[in-house]
């Protein structure tokens, strides 16, 4: 694992909302942007930005359905992200 990649991993997960979103999706399964925003009491725009970043890093999967986008944790989560998330959520 190179330093640049770990920098990407930690910069993505330094925001506590992103880490909590991953945890919530791990526990609850597929959810829409609006459902996630409501649970965290943050704007849909901010939530969407977090989700897009995590999706672009292959942490989440997404699929549009019935006018909504559903997000869920990628079962083939990159190993570096899985390791960092597991460590962070243990504390």
C-alpha positions as CSV (number, residue, x, y, z in Angstrom):
1,X,0.0,0.0,0.0
2,X,1.5,3.3,-1.0
3,X,1.3,6.6,1.0
4,X,-0.8,8.3,-1.7
5,X,-3.5,5.7,-1.5
6,X,-3.7,5.8,2.3
7,X,-4.0,9.6,2.0
8,X,-7.0,9.1,-0.2
9,X,-8.5,6.6,2.2
10,X,-8.0,8.8,5.3
11,X,-9.2,12.0,3.6
12,X,-12.4,10.2,2.5
13,X,-13.0,8.9,6.0
14,X,-11.9,11.8,8.1
15,X,-15.4,13.3,7.9
16,X,-17.4,11.6,10.6
17,X,-20.6,11.7,8.6
18,X,-19.1,9.6,5.8
19,X,-17.9,7.0,8.3
20,X,-21.3,6.9,10.0
21,X,-23.1,6.7,6.6
22,X,-21.0,3.6,5.8
23,X,-21.8,2.1,9.2
24,X,-25.5,2.9,8.8
25,X,-25.7,1.4,5.3
26,X,-23.8,-1.7,6.5
27,X,-26.4,-2.1,9.3
28,X,-29.6,-1.2,7.4
29,X,-28.9,-2.0,3.8
30,X,-30.1,0.1,0.8
31,X,-31.3,3.6,1.5
32,X,-32.1,6.7,-0.5
33,X,-30.3,10.0,-0.2
34,X,-33.3,11.6,1.5
35,X,-33.5,8.8,4.1
36,X,-29.9,9.1,4.9
37,X,-30.1,12.9,5.1
38,X,-33.1,12.7,7.4
39,X,-31.3,10.3,9.8
40,X,-28.3,12.5,10.0
41,X,-30.2,15.8,10.0
42,X,-28.0,17.2,7.3
43,X,-29.0,18.7,3.9
44,X,-29.8,16.4,1.0
45,X,-27.0,18.3,-1.0
46,X,-24.4,17.6,1.7
47,X,-25.5,14.0,1.9
48,X,-25.4,13.6,-1.8
49,X,-21.9,15.0,-2.0
50,X,-20.7,12.5,0.7
51,X,-22.4,9.6,-1.1
52,X,-21.0,10.5,-4.5
53,X,-17.5,10.7,-3.1
54,X,-17.8,7.3,-1.5
55,X,-19.3,5.8,-4.6
56,X,-16.5,7.2,-6.8
57,X,-14.0,5.4,-4.4
58,X,-15.9,2.1,-4.8
59,X,-17.0,2.1,-1.1
60,X,-20.7,2.3,-2.1
61,X,-22.8,1.1,-5.0
62,X,-25.8,3.0,-6.3
63,X,-28.8,2.4,-8.5
64,X,-31.6,4.7,-9.6
65,X,-35.1,3.4,-9.1
66,X,-38.5,5.0,-9.2
67,X,-37.1,8.6,-9.2
68,X,-34.7,7.9,-6.3
69,X,-31.1,6.7,-6.0
70,X,-30.5,3.9,-3.6
71,X,-27.1,3.5,-2.0
72,X,-25.6,0.5,-0.3
73,X,-22.1,-0.7,0.8
74,X,-20.1,-2.4,-2.0
75,X,-19.7,-6.0,-1.1
76,X,-16.3,-5.9,-3.0
77,X,-15.2,-2.9,-0.9
78,X,-11.5,-2.1,-1.5
79,X,-9.4,-3.8,1.1
80,X,-7.8,-0.6,2.2
81,X,-11.1,1.1,2.9
82,X,-12.5,-2.0,4.6
83,X,-9.5,-2.1,6.9
84,X,-9.7,1.6,7.8
85,X,-13.4,1.4,8.3
86,X,-13.2,-1.6,10.6
87,X,-10.5,0.1,12.7
88,X,-12.4,3.3,12.9
89,X,-15.7,1.7,13.9
90,X,-14.1,-0.4,16.6
91,X,-13.4,2.6,18.7
